[in-house]
Amino acid sequence: MRCPWTVSAGSFFISLSQVFSALIAALMVWTKATSADLSAKPAYPVPGRNFVSEYGGVGADAAHMIYYWGLFGVADTIRHAQLILLGSSHTQFGLSARQLSQAVSEPTGQPVSVFNLGLGCGESALFGAETLERLDVRGKAVVADLYNIDSASPCGAAAASADPIAAYFKLLAIWSKFT
């Protein structure tokens, strides 16, 4: 006897696509940014190399969410880095992990991996340190930007008070608006 709740694979995927479309539409409405409010789009990011961290006023805490919760394999990338840069947007935009890795690797001929955990939104090295603690990163060399070492940013607080599911939804809202 066939179970009354059994559905075919085709029905499942049709239902899934309808639910996903409705979710995207709801996120578009929820973000409340109209196309007239949006800035020009840069080139679409290359997955695994870069990502959209803010778009059209939808939020500036995407990078905070990704790093703090280690989403999309970022936790492993941070754990495997030998040198980690912490701090504010000064670190984020002022230091290149790729260039620093090349410069540090050249003298010995041994590759040294570097991860730039600097963040905007008035962030401090404290958030980076909390992220490393949360991801259980130990025994790494760290260079910290000492700008604003006495307060947390609203973006860091939002990431720390979220959970991984909320973080994924926040990213989906930002990326759907960008797309």
C-alpha positions as CSV (number, residue, x, y, z in Angstrom):
1,M,0.0,0.0,0.0
2,R,1.3,3.4,-0.9
3,C,1.8,6.0,1.8
4,P,-0.7,9.0,1.2
5,W,2.1,11.5,1.9
6,T,4.5,10.1,-0.8
7,V,5.2,12.5,-3.6
8,S,7.2,12.0,-6.8
9,A,10.6,13.6,-7.3
10,G,9.1,15.9,-10.0
11,S,6.4,17.2,-7.7
12,F,8.9,17.7,-5.0
13,F,11.2,19.8,-7.2
14,I,8.3,21.8,-8.6
15,S,7.2,22.6,-5.0
16,L,10.7,23.4,-3.9
17,S,11.2,25.8,-6.8
18,Q,7.9,27.6,-5.9
19,V,8.8,27.9,-2.3
20,F,12.3,29.2,-3.2
21,S,10.8,31.7,-5.6
22,A,8.4,32.9,-2.9
23,L,11.2,33.2,-0.4
24,I,13.3,35.3,-2.8
25,A,10.3,37.5,-3.5
26,A,9.7,37.9,0.2
27,L,13.3,38.8,0.8
28,M,13.2,41.4,-2.0
29,V,10.2,43.0,-0.4
30,W,11.7,42.7,3.1
31,T,14.9,44.5,2.2
32,K,12.8,47.5,1.0
33,A,15.5,48.8,-1.4
34,T,14.2,49.8,-4.8
35,S,16.3,49.8,-7.9
36,A,16.4,53.6,-7.9
37,D,18.2,53.5,-4.5
38,L,20.8,51.0,-5.6
39,S,24.3,51.9,-6.6
40,A,25.9,50.5,-9.7
41,K,26.8,46.9,-9.4
42,P,30.4,45.8,-9.6
43,A,31.3,42.6,-11.5
44,Y,29.6,39.5,-10.0
45,P,31.9,38.0,-7.4
46,V,33.9,34.8,-8.0
47,P,32.7,32.2,-5.5
48,G,35.5,31.1,-3.2
49,R,37.5,34.3,-3.9
50,N,35.2,37.2,-2.9
51,F,31.6,37.9,-1.9
52,V,29.2,40.8,-1.7
53,S,29.3,42.2,1.9
54,E,26.8,45.0,1.5
55,Y,24.5,46.3,-1.2
56,G,21.8,48.9,-1.4
57,G,21.5,49.6,2.3
58,V,20.6,46.0,3.0
59,G,23.3,45.6,5.6
60,A,27.0,45.9,6.3
61,D,27.4,42.9,8.4
62,A,27.7,40.1,5.8
63,A,31.5,39.7,6.3
64,H,31.0,39.8,10.0
65,M,28.4,36.9,9.8
66,I,30.6,34.9,7.4
67,Y,33.7,35.2,9.5
68,Y,32.2,34.9,13.0
69,W,30.2,31.8,12.1
70,G,32.8,30.4,9.7
71,L,30.2,30.0,6.9
72,F,31.0,28.5,3.4
73,G,34.2,26.9,4.6
74,V,35.7,30.2,5.8
75,A,36.4,28.7,9.3
76,D,38.8,26.1,7.7
77,T,40.5,28.8,5.7
78,I,41.0,30.9,8.8
79,R,42.2,27.9,10.8
80,H,44.8,27.0,8.1
81,A,46.2,30.5,7.8
82,Q,49.6,30.9,9.4
83,L,49.3,34.7,9.8
84,I,46.0,36.4,10.6
85,L,45.4,40.2,10.3
86,L,42.8,41.6,12.7
87,G,41.3,45.1,12.9
88,S,39.3,47.8,11.3
89,S,38.7,48.9,7.8
90,H,42.3,50.2,7.9
91,T,43.4,46.6,7.9
92,Q,40.6,45.4,5.6
93,F,41.5,47.9,2.8
94,G,45.0,48.8,3.7
95,L,46.7,45.4,3.8
96,S,46.5,42.7,1.1
97,A,46.7,39.1,2.4
98,R,47.9,38.0,-1.0
99,Q,50.7,40.5,-1.3
100,L,51.7,40.0,2.3
101,S,51.8,36.2,1.8
102,Q,54.1,36.6,-1.2
103,A,56.4,39.0,0.6
104,V,56.7,36.8,3.7
105,S,57.1,33.6,1.6
106,E,59.8,34.9,-0.7
107,P,62.8,34.9,1.6
108,T,62.4,31.3,2.7
109,G,60.8,29.9,-0.3
110,Q,58.1,28.4,2.0
111,P,54.5,29.4,1.4
112,V,53.0,31.4,4.3
113,S,49.2,31.7,4.1
114,V,47.7,35.0,5.4
115,F,44.0,35.7,6.1
116,N,42.8,39.3,6.4
117,L,40.1,39.4,9.1
118,G,40.0,43.2,9.1
119,L,36.4,44.6,8.9
120,G,34.6,47.9,8.3
121,C,31.6,49.2,10.2
122,G,33.8,50.8,12.9
123,E,35.1,47.4,13.9
124,S,38.0,46.7,16.2
125,A,40.5,43.9,16.7
126,L,38.3,42.7,19.6
127,F,35.8,41.3,17.2
128,G,38.5,39.5,15.3
129,A,39.9,38.1,18.6
130,E,36.3,36.9,19.5
131,T,36.0,35.3,16.1
132,L,39.3,33.4,16.5
133,E,38.2,32.3,20.0
134,R,34.7,31.2,18.7
135,L,36.3,29.2,15.8
136,D,38.9,27.7,18.2
137,V,41.9,29.1,16.3
138,R,45.1,28.7,18.3
139,G,48.8,28.9,17.7
140,K,48.7,31.4,14.9
141,A,50.7,34.6,14.3
142,V,48.4,37.6,14.5
143,V,48.9,41.2,13.5
144,A,46.3,43.5,15.0
145,D,45.3,47.1,14.1
146,L,44.9,48.9,17.4
147,Y,42.4,51.4,16.1
148,N,39.3,51.5,18.3
149,I,40.2,48.7,20.8
150,D,37.7,49.7,23.4
151,S,34.3,49.2,21.8
152,A,32.3,46.7,19.7
153,S,30.6,47.7,16.5
154,P,26.9,47.3,15.7
155,C,27.8,44.9,12.9
156,G,29.9,42.7,15.2
157,A,27.2,42.7,17.8
158,A,24.6,41.7,15.2
159,A,26.9,38.8,14.1
160,A,27.5,37.6,17.7
161,S,23.8,37.8,18.6
162,A,22.7,35.9,15.5
163,D,22.9,32.1,14.9
164,P,24.1,30.4,11.7
165,I,20.6,30.1,10.3
166,A,19.9,33.9,10.8
167,A,23.3,34.6,9.3
168,Y,22.5,32.6,6.2
169,F,19.2,34.4,5.8
170,K,20.9,37.8,6.2
171,L,23.3,36.9,3.5
172,L,20.5,35.6,1.3
173,A,18.8,39.0,1.6
174,I,21.9,40.9,0.7
175,W,22.8,38.6,-2.2
176,S,19.3,38.4,-3.6
177,K,19.1,42.2,-3.7
178,F,22.5,42.4,-5.4
179,T,21.4,39.7,-7.9
